[in-house]
Amino acid sequence: MARDSVPTIDEFRPVVLRVLLDGKERRVREIVELVANDIGLSAEAREEKVSSGLHRYVNRITWACSGLTFAGLLDRPKRGHYRITDDGKDVGKRGLASYSEKDMLEWSAWRAYQQEVAARRKSSPEDSDVVTGDDADPIDVMHSAEHDFNNQTETALRKRLQESSPEFFEKAVIELLWAMGYGGAHGEKEHVGRSGDGGIDGIIRQDALGLSSIYIQAKRYADGNRVGGLEMRNFMGSLVNRGGNLGVFITTSTFLNAAKEAAAVYPHGTIILIDGLQLTSLMLDYGVAVNTARQFTLYEIDDDFFEDGTA
């Protein structure tokens, strides 16, 4: 048990799986109540709240569902709904009292999730280590926790994009470039992706006359399916056919060296490559497909107030 009277996330995970063993799809609020009733959570424990105002048991059960989904033990048929998988049933039948993040490393999906979060930390030197401990600077601790939370959000976002339809993904990347300021005050955006689109999924015209346009190719690829030289050459051919000198190729996956080398020598302009890690980082930076979950304000003493004798 935690220091409070509500079970930990680790303790909630096996209960979540147990109440879903019947295989039915359920809304998260229904799961929360099933879990609370299953363990006989007291009325006092149900009243405990975290600093955001959310009930503590609801918060922890929701996080338990999220982690189990990344491990492949639950799936999300639709928004706010969960259903147990065959692997989840296997764990749910074990009669566990607790199931930790370390325990979930038995599942390849969870290992891949953790590896991606670690890769995001490594890509930003300031986030290479999560700052903790009694001797740590409180501001450093908060800054580190913020970046670690956002790294996990970016990882979750990439998974959601991979699960979306190709058309949705194409529109999402157009919205991102628009949010980044491409198009300016008088430009326009167009989604043109369709069967036989010739390698162009979107166009952003940066001025009223369309004299400067950015051509976009979007590939919603699963992990292991990397953009290669052939896809890049096809995109380059489409740019040439349209007289384009500015291209952006975006994927949820990564690029093979052949694709990078081809883009680097495009003779008629510039092609920018954005892989899945950079894509979701940019989406957080520009507020696309995400909301601000919480903001904190830190105060310090205003020495001038005292020195000037303002009071």
Summary of the structure (lengths in Angstrom):
residues: 311
radius of gyration: 23.9
end to end distance: 49.4
largest distance: 73.6
contacts: 889
relative contact order: 0.08
helix: 48%
strand: 12%
